[in-house]
Amino acid sequence: MNLCLALFLAQLLYLVGSGRTEVPGLCQAMGILIHYAWLAAFAAMSVCSFHMWRVFTSLTVAHDSHNDNGQRRLQLYTVYIWGAAAAVVVVTLMVHLVVTGGDSIGYGGQYCYLTTPLGIGLAMGAPVVMVVLANAVFFFLTVHTIRRSPRVTKSRQDEQHVWVYLKLSTLTGITWTLAFLIFFTEVKAIEYAFTVVNGLQGIFICVSFVLNRRVMALYVACFKGDYSGLTSSVSGTMQRTSSGSNHTQMTSTTDSVKT
């Protein structure tokens, strides 16, 4: 939910706020909000990648998600996502105010964003690079863990694995690696691909995790007032986890991603 909300705000603010140069104060405010929303989106991607790795490698995560530990973890994730983004924005404001002697806050300009290339590189580029690299590591560790599971690798076809990996990759922001290629090659085709792929990240997440048979069946059951399917799904997950088998948990989690 944090990732979806952050992406929605980032895209919306960019569409309605970028280029609002007619009112300098509004332009600066939109620049701050756009920067904050995108930082929160990348922080949320890092949380998704980290939690994805924990789900496939830990015995306790699935059980924790149904008790107080899971709620506390969600709260910590939420504080990290929005708090880390706020911290970067505050530091950016303070640094610009100190360096310019109070003449500039570092936001505004022609595009209602960070005003200097150095500011963009340090306040946005550096966090994005760190998150993308860390997410790539978590993603490949997760893929390795899935492939290493005997039951998963022997009972499922390779094309099903590819679909699972593509679904998981939508959470990591790994497609932002195209930005590195743009920086070094300046190829227009890569720029267009980068814009399309990352602009549609929300749709990819929806198709991967919402538009599937299991979720649609739960929606239909809820509309009919039948919550037994949801209850049995949760209780079944808890029973499988309480059995203490990492092998069973991983297979169950992988199957849920596939459907």
GIWOTA-V24938 format. One record per pair of residues at least 4 apart in sequence whose C-alpha atoms are under 6 Angstrom apart, sorted by the first residue. I is the first residue (numbers start at 1). GAP is how many residues later the second one is. D is the distance in whole Angstrom. If there is no record, write none. Layout:
i:gap:d
I:GAP:D
I:GAP:D
This chain:
i:gap:d
2:4:6
3:38:6
3:41:5
6:4:6
6:31:6
6:34:6
6:35:5
7:34:6
8:4:6
9:4:6
10:24:6
10:27:5
10:28:5
13:4:5
13:21:6
14:4:5
17:13:5
18:93:5
18:94:5
19:92:5
19:93:6
20:7:5
21:6:5
27:81:5
27:85:5
28:79:5
28:80:4
28:84:6
30:4:6
31:76:6
31:77:6
31:81:5
31:82:4
36:49:6
39:46:5
40:41:5
40:42:6
40:45:5
43:38:5
44:37:6
45:126:6
45:127:5
46:89:6
47:4:6
48:4:6
49:86:6
49:89:6
49:123:5
53:85:6
53:89:5
54:4:5
55:6:6
56:194:6
59:187:6
63:175:6
64:5:5
64:6:5
65:5:4
79:4:5
80:4:5
93:12:5
95:4:6
96:4:6
96:9:5
96:10:6
97:4:6
97:5:4
97:7:6
97:8:5
100:4:6
106:8:6
106:9:5
107:6:5
107:7:5
107:8:5
108:4:4
108:5:5
109:6:5
114:6:6
119:4:6
120:4:5
121:4:4
122:4:5
128:4:6
131:4:6
135:4:6
135:37:6
147:6:6
150:4:6
151:4:6
152:4:6
152:99:6
164:94:6
167:41:5
170:35:6
178:16:6
181:4:6
182:4:5
190:4:6
193:4:6
194:4:6
195:4:6
204:4:6
205:4:6
206:4:5
207:4:5
210:5:6
212:47:6
213:4:6
221:5:5
222:4:6
228:4:6
232:4:6
238:4:6
241:8:6
